[in-house]
Amino acid sequence: MDKADIIRQAIREINPTAKFIIRGETPQTVAIDGVEWNNDTTPIATADIEAKMIEVQAAYDAQAYSRNRLTEYPAIQECIHAILDDDLDALQVLRQAVKDKYPKP
């Protein structure tokens, strides 16, 4: 999740109906002071957005284990073959190895 995504998510969590754009946004630079409020959206204080950004980042970071697991779990095709071949024990061994590698915090 990049900084622009964090800013957008923070604003949406504070005001789900907010209409805004981020001016001057490039992959290298993005700033809260570039937020332009549209359609009579009441501006949100920078301090409120920054506080929410910390929460959004913490929630994202807390799910790192889940994102890591997804890349290493057996593919759907492997799961289907395990079901059809009645080899669920072997599939569970593979899944448990990934869970052990990336435990929940």
C-alpha positions in Angstrom: 0.0 0.0 0.0 1.6 3.3 -1.1 1.2 6.6 0.6 -1.6 7.8 -1.7 -3.6 4.6 -1.0 -3.1 5.2 2.7 -4.3 8.9 2.4 -7.4 7.8 0.4 -8.3 5.0 2.8 -7.9 7.3 5.8 -10.2 9.9 4.2 -12.8 7.2 3.3 -12.7 5.9 6.9 -13.3 9.3 8.3 -15.9 10.3 5.7 -17.1 7.5 3.4 -18.9 10.0 1.1 -16.0 12.5 0.7 -15.4 13.6 -2.8 -11.7 14.6 -3.4 -8.7 14.3 -5.6 -5.0 14.5 -4.7 -3.2 17.2 -6.7 0.4 16.8 -7.7 0.3 13.0 -7.1 3.1 11.1 -8.6 4.6 7.7 -7.5 7.4 9.6 -5.8 5.5 12.4 -4.1 2.1 12.6 -2.6 1.0 14.8 0.3 -2.1 15.5 2.3 -1.8 19.2 1.5 -2.5 18.2 -2.2 -6.0 17.0 -1.3 -8.6 19.1 -3.1 -12.1 18.7 -1.7 -14.9 18.5 -4.3 -18.7 18.6 -4.4 -19.1 20.7 -1.2 -17.3 18.1 0.9 -16.3 19.5 4.2 -12.5 19.5 4.4 -11.0 17.1 7.0 -8.3 18.5 9.2 -4.7 17.4 8.2 -4.1 16.2 11.8 -7.2 14.0 11.7 -6.1 12.5 8.4 -2.6 11.9 9.7 -3.9 10.2 12.8 -6.2 7.9 10.7 -3.3 7.2 8.3 -1.4 5.7 11.3 -4.4 3.4 12.0 -4.7 2.4 8.4 -1.0 1.6 8.1 -1.1 -0.5 11.3 -4.2 -2.4 10.1 -2.5 -3.1 6.8 0.8 -4.2 8.5 -1.1 -6.5 10.8 -2.4 -8.4 7.8 1.1 -9.0 6.3 1.0 -12.7 7.3 -2.2 -13.2 5.3 -0.8 -11.6 2.1 2.4 -13.7 2.5 0.4 -16.9 3.0 -1.6 -16.3 -0.2 1.5 -16.3 -2.3 2.6 -19.6 -0.9 -0.5 -21.7 -0.3 -1.1 -24.5 -2.8 -2.8 -23.4 -6.0 -6.5 -24.0 -6.5 -5.6 -26.8 -9.0 -3.5 -28.6 -6.4 -6.4 -28.4 -4.0 -8.8 -29.8 -6.5 -6.5 -32.7 -7.3 -6.0 -33.4 -3.6 -9.8 -33.5 -3.1 -10.3 -35.7 -6.2 -7.4 -38.0 -5.3 -8.5 -38.2 -1.7 -5.2 -36.8 -0.6 -6.4 -34.1 1.8 -3.8 -35.1 4.5 -0.9 -34.1 2.1 -2.7 -30.9 1.2 -3.1 -30.0 4.9 0.6 -30.7 5.5 1.4 -28.1 2.8 -1.0 -25.6 4.2 0.2 -26.0 7.7 3.8 -25.5 6.6 2.8 -22.1 5.2 0.9 -21.2 8.3 3.9 -22.1 10.5 6.1 -20.0 8.3 3.8 -17.0 8.5 1.9 -17.2 11.8 -0.8 -14.8 12.9 0.6 -12.0 15.1 
